[in-house]
Amino acid sequence: MELIPSCPVCNNNSFKNFLTGCDYFLSGETFHICECTVCGFLFTNPRPDKTEILKYYESSQYLSHDTSQNEIFSWFYRRVRKKNIRKKYRLVKKFSNGKKILDLGCGTGEFIQYCSGHGFQSIGIEPNEKARLFGIQTLKQDIRPESAIKDIPAESMDIITLWHVLEHIHGLNEQMSGLKKILKPGGILVIAVPNSNSWDAMKYREYWAGYDLPRHLYHFTMKTLADLTEKYTFKLLEIFPMKYDAFYISLLSEKYKSGKRNFLPAILNGIRSNIYAKKNNNNYSSIIFIAENLKSSK
């Protein structure tokens, strides 16, 4: 385990305990979330290092990489994913001024396949070998290992997307700095993350599946994500909700809390979460940030 000595967003070294929870998905181990006393950023601390973390992804049920369709849960996930892919593409098309897209943490590559089919020059980066090979061999997409990101030329991308990826990245500041370099001035950065200020996060607390300990290293709110993007001279253009996530996260959270898939309570809580968000600063279960890359003043 590695201990994080300072806040990844503001570099303050004073924290307080925010929450203690378990890896309900896989290992059953206990982990802690700290809160920065200055900017309020939440992060898992201590956390597995880059080598240790790999074992926490070793499950065929990890849906980001699972390609089986045996369970109704997986079926539901894939139905929603198809709709989300179309929505993601519409956002890309609306905000991008060019056709060169990089999808970081692309999984098996369905999103970049859709973009490629609509005229984009698409590159995916995916550290998981099984997912990467599936995307290359089955979907015929240009998907590269994580190390290949350093070979992408500076200011070559019109748009970079991270769909529920930023919360997994160990070197948060190194990654943000690297993405800024390869994104053209005026290019668009799209970040989707769970929102720890959502109604379902407050409802389920330590059982909230959006924390996904220890795979999620950071736990964003709209404020802390805005703080991070501003740190790297990105201008926030717009925020969009991911309304389906409230239902999916509630389904998982019900299972973590009771050991059962309580579909009716989960659906009702998903509805409550979305109603709350509409009335309270758009604090949906998951949010999409659209930010423009401004030229650095440095």
Legacy VTK file of the C-alpha trace (Angstrom):
# vtk DataFile Version 3.0
C-alpha trace
ASCII
DATASET POLYDATA
POINTS 298 float
0.000 0.000 0.000
1.129 3.514 -0.747
0.307 6.511 1.426
-0.561 9.775 -0.330
1.227 12.611 1.532
-0.598 15.566 -0.041
-3.876 16.382 -1.766
-3.592 15.636 -5.502
-5.593 18.762 -6.353
-4.310 21.534 -4.050
-1.188 19.928 -2.472
-2.419 20.533 1.077
-1.138 17.908 3.536
-3.915 18.108 6.111
-6.730 15.553 5.808
-9.595 14.165 7.814
-11.283 10.793 7.592
-14.364 10.977 5.409
-15.493 7.368 5.190
-14.374 3.788 5.781
-15.743 1.173 3.415
-15.074 -2.232 1.916
-14.331 -3.702 -1.453
-17.809 -5.228 -1.644
-17.270 -6.258 -5.240
-14.294 -8.580 -4.875
-11.892 -8.821 -1.953
-13.909 -7.731 1.100
-10.929 -5.688 2.292
-11.376 -2.402 4.143
-10.211 0.942 2.750
-10.353 4.564 3.859
-11.353 7.741 2.056
-9.687 10.982 3.171
-11.022 14.490 2.697
-8.697 17.425 2.085
-9.354 20.070 4.749
-8.682 22.893 2.261
-10.376 22.024 -1.059
-12.588 19.116 0.047
-11.169 16.627 -2.457
-11.866 12.980 -1.562
-9.330 10.251 -2.276
-8.577 6.693 -1.199
-5.666 6.758 1.238
-3.666 4.603 1.655
-4.214 2.788 -1.624
-2.762 -0.157 -3.566
0.157 0.849 -5.766
0.103 0.376 -9.552
1.184 -3.251 -9.249
-1.012 -4.200 -6.297
-4.147 -2.706 -7.848
-4.155 -5.236 -10.694
-5.487 -8.050 -8.512
-8.573 -5.981 -7.672
-9.622 -6.084 -11.332
-9.200 -9.848 -11.716
-12.813 -10.907 -12.088
-14.869 -11.988 -15.092
-17.745 -10.028 -13.554
-15.950 -6.704 -13.857
-18.422 -5.275 -16.343
-16.152 -2.680 -17.883
-14.252 -5.564 -19.473
-16.738 -8.412 -19.333
-18.065 -9.480 -22.739
-20.343 -12.325 -21.612
-24.121 -11.892 -21.610
-25.245 -14.577 -19.186
-26.947 -12.490 -16.526
-29.811 -10.036 -16.570
-27.488 -7.557 -14.825
-25.052 -7.733 -17.730
-27.953 -7.515 -20.192
-29.225 -4.345 -18.496
-25.722 -2.882 -18.494
-25.281 -3.481 -22.210
-28.691 -2.089 -23.156
-27.870 1.120 -21.330
-24.348 1.166 -22.766
-25.691 1.180 -26.332
-27.848 4.196 -25.567
-24.975 5.907 -23.776
-22.639 5.360 -26.736
-25.043 7.243 -28.998
-25.334 10.032 -26.428
-21.550 10.211 -26.047
-21.117 10.452 -29.803
-23.622 13.304 -30.025
-21.619 15.225 -27.417
-18.376 14.578 -29.275
-19.915 15.706 -32.554
-21.409 18.825 -30.960
-18.286 20.106 -29.212
-15.338 18.911 -31.302
-13.955 21.125 -34.057
-12.073 18.239 -35.662
-12.174 14.515 -36.285
-9.224 13.157 -34.295
-10.335 11.534 -31.048
-8.489 9.723 -28.267
-10.518 7.614 -25.843
-8.515 6.894 -22.701
-9.517 3.670 -20.964
-11.593 2.581 -23.941
-12.236 -0.978 -22.707
-13.168 -3.245 -25.577
-13.596 -0.280 -27.912
-17.324 -0.036 -28.667
-17.332 3.760 -28.353
-14.399 4.371 -30.691
-15.885 1.818 -33.101
-19.044 3.936 -33.227
-17.009 7.119 -33.720
-14.912 5.486 -36.449
-18.097 4.478 -38.219
-19.145 8.128 -38.263
-16.023 9.584 -39.814
-13.697 10.104 -36.845
-10.041 9.079 -36.720
-10.198 7.149 -33.462
-7.475 5.891 -31.128
-8.112 3.974 -27.933
-5.823 3.488 -24.942
-6.576 0.466 -22.766
-4.276 -1.075 -20.096
-6.258 -4.314 -19.782
-4.776 -6.776 -22.266
-7.864 -8.984 -22.580
-10.120 -6.018 -23.352
-7.559 -4.490 -25.699
-7.124 -7.686 -27.723
-10.889 -8.127 -28.029
-11.202 -4.602 -29.437
-8.333 -5.121 -31.862
-9.238 -8.603 -33.069
-13.040 -8.524 -32.959
-13.928 -4.855 -33.435
-10.880 -4.045 -35.615
-10.069 -0.864 -33.713
-6.777 0.964 -33.119
-6.359 0.252 -29.404
-2.957 0.722 -27.809
-1.452 -0.139 -24.410
-1.189 2.519 -21.725
2.526 3.063 -22.420
1.743 4.168 -25.999
0.192 7.447 -24.889
3.667 8.978 -24.652
4.142 8.386 -28.383
1.129 10.491 -29.398
2.395 13.790 -30.897
1.869 17.060 -29.055
-1.229 19.069 -29.985
-2.470 16.313 -32.301
-5.885 15.504 -30.829
-9.110 17.444 -31.334
-10.930 15.710 -28.501
-9.980 13.414 -25.622
-12.565 11.415 -23.700
-12.359 9.681 -20.327
-15.588 7.824 -19.583
-15.408 6.736 -15.924
-11.629 6.490 -16.177
-10.076 9.467 -14.357
-10.997 8.037 -10.952
-8.831 4.958 -11.683
-5.569 6.686 -12.674
-2.698 6.613 -10.179
-0.702 9.549 -11.545
-3.564 12.031 -11.651
-1.485 15.165 -12.179
0.923 13.484 -14.578
-2.022 12.280 -16.637
-3.719 15.670 -16.732
-0.474 17.330 -17.765
0.095 14.721 -20.484
-3.420 15.053 -21.863
-3.079 18.823 -22.051
0.094 18.433 -24.132
-1.441 16.176 -26.770
-4.711 18.088 -27.009
-4.795 20.957 -29.501
-5.346 24.485 -28.148
-9.098 24.882 -28.289
-9.485 21.109 -28.180
-12.081 19.479 -25.970
-11.616 17.307 -22.894
-14.594 15.161 -21.873
-14.555 13.619 -18.394
-17.303 11.448 -16.889
-17.072 10.504 -13.202
-19.310 9.358 -10.345
-20.493 12.280 -8.216
-20.024 11.802 -4.474
-22.426 14.710 -3.837
-25.337 12.843 -5.418
-28.428 11.722 -3.528
-27.599 8.043 -3.964
-24.080 8.604 -2.578
-25.564 10.193 0.542
-28.246 7.491 0.769
-25.936 4.475 0.577
-22.847 5.984 2.265
-20.175 3.275 2.661
-22.234 0.891 0.495
-22.388 3.311 -2.439
-21.077 1.462 -5.468
-19.737 4.716 -6.920
-16.871 4.576 -4.429
-15.810 1.171 -5.831
-12.960 0.810 -3.353
-10.076 0.424 -4.008
-10.388 0.617 -7.818
-11.596 4.208 -7.577
-8.685 6.207 -6.217
-10.487 9.577 -6.341
-14.077 10.545 -5.547
-15.065 13.710 -7.380
-17.733 16.329 -6.919
-18.556 19.040 -9.441
-16.450 21.474 -7.391
-13.341 19.325 -7.081
-13.441 18.281 -10.730
-13.737 21.951 -11.676
-10.768 22.722 -9.404
-8.674 20.048 -11.118
-9.470 21.130 -14.675
-8.903 24.798 -13.816
-5.478 23.855 -12.403
-4.489 22.779 -15.929
-6.055 25.823 -17.615
-9.131 24.144 -19.000
-12.284 26.215 -19.331
-15.477 24.479 -18.277
-18.048 24.743 -21.061
-20.913 22.588 -19.880
-21.966 19.813 -17.496
-24.306 16.977 -18.480
-25.984 14.299 -16.337
-25.714 10.534 -16.777
-29.207 9.729 -15.506
-29.070 5.977 -16.107
-26.153 5.705 -13.686
-28.428 6.433 -10.732
-30.281 3.161 -11.411
-27.231 1.045 -12.138
-25.339 2.353 -9.092
-28.395 1.888 -6.876
-28.749 -1.719 -8.053
-25.163 -2.457 -7.126
-25.418 -0.538 -3.852
-28.495 -2.513 -2.812
-26.560 -5.731 -3.417
-23.582 -4.487 -1.401
-25.821 -3.388 1.474
-28.154 -6.382 1.746
-26.548 -9.126 -0.309
-29.596 -9.137 -2.589
-30.487 -7.444 -5.849
-33.436 -5.445 -4.626
-34.664 -4.214 -7.985
-37.717 -2.236 -6.840
-35.945 -0.224 -4.087
-33.037 0.390 -6.459
-35.324 1.708 -9.200
-37.173 3.931 -6.736
-33.885 5.270 -5.355
-32.644 5.931 -8.873
-35.763 8.004 -9.510
-35.315 9.846 -6.202
-31.688 10.571 -7.022
-32.548 12.094 -10.391
-35.396 14.160 -8.939
-33.074 15.454 -6.199
-30.406 16.334 -8.756
-32.824 18.297 -10.907
-33.695 20.450 -7.880
-30.183 20.641 -6.387
-27.527 22.020 -8.711
-27.645 19.052 -11.119
-25.911 16.758 -8.631
-26.677 13.593 -10.583
-25.181 10.199 -9.735
-22.620 10.649 -12.515
-21.672 13.793 -14.397
-19.999 14.622 -17.715
-17.626 17.605 -17.812
-16.979 19.320 -21.138
-13.876 21.534 -20.963
-11.868 23.505 -23.523
-8.082 23.429 -23.582
-6.853 26.995 -23.167
-3.295 27.979 -23.931
-1.200 27.847 -20.781
0.035 31.140 -19.410
3.294 29.470 -18.357
LINES 1 299
298 0 1 2 3 4 5 6 7 8 9 10 11 12 13 14 15 16 17 18 19 20 21 22 23 24 25 26 27 28 29 30 31 32 33 34 35 36 37 38 39 40 41 42 43 44 45 46 47 48 49 50 51 52 53 54 55 56 57 58 59 60 61 62 63 64 65 66 67 68 69 70 71 72 73 74 75 76 77 78 79 80 81 82 83 84 85 86 87 88 89 90 91 92 93 94 95 96 97 98 99 100 101 102 103 104 105 106 107 108 109 110 111 112 113 114 115 116 117 118 119 120 121 122 123 124 125 126 127 128 129 130 131 132 133 134 135 136 137 138 139 140 141 142 143 144 145 146 147 148 149 150 151 152 153 154 155 156 157 158 159 160 161 162 163 164 165 166 167 168 169 170 171 172 173 174 175 176 177 178 179 180 181 182 183 184 185 186 187 188 189 190 191 192 193 194 195 196 197 198 199 200 201 202 203 204 205 206 207 208 209 210 211 212 213 214 215 216 217 218 219 220 221 222 223 224 225 226 227 228 229 230 231 232 233 234 235 236 237 238 239 240 241 242 243 244 245 246 247 248 249 250 251 252 253 254 255 256 257 258 259 260 261 262 263 264 265 266 267 268 269 270 271 272 273 274 275 276 277 278 279 280 281 282 283 284 285 286 287 288 289 290 291 292 293 294 295 296 297
